Amino acid sequence: MSILTGLVVLLVALLHVYFLVLEMFLWDKPAGLKTFGQTSEQAAATKVLAANQGLYNGFIAAGLLWGLIQGADGYDFKVFFLLCVIVAGVYGAITASRKILYVQAVPGLVGLLLVLISG
């Protein structure tokens, strides 16, 4: 695996750790309110759902990091979890905000293409 491929996969994993923090811990704080364009009332009503969503982002990050740690043997992990990132990003872009396509799906796609090319 090339250094560039590893760095892009790591970047995607770190983005999902960031999403975890935003959704689990900052959802109803100023950073979360601004990021997701919500009122305090909206955030309070959806806090539990957001925390659950954040946990899933953590699982994606863990899978990608596990694939990186395994090196070449982690190829299947990286492909699977990057596909999950892309599907989640496309779904989010369709159902929530087009911005998700660029923040989540595009980095996942770049990572997947690099993994497939270098694999």
C-alpha angles and dihedrals in degrees: 000000000000122000090244091054092050092048093050092048089048090050091053090049091050091049088057091049086053090050089050091054093046094048100038103036111014102037095110096029124093093265092051094043091052095044094051098032095235137143121238089253093053091047093049091051093050102034096109092048091049091050090053090050090049091053090056089052087054090055090052090051091048092051092050092047090048089053091050093049090053092054113198090357089061093064094111092047092052093047093047097047094042088053088052090052092051095047092047091047094050091046091048091049091052097043107028119012135346087223089074089067090063099036098045116010099044095052088046091051092049089050092048093049091050092048091049093047095046095039 
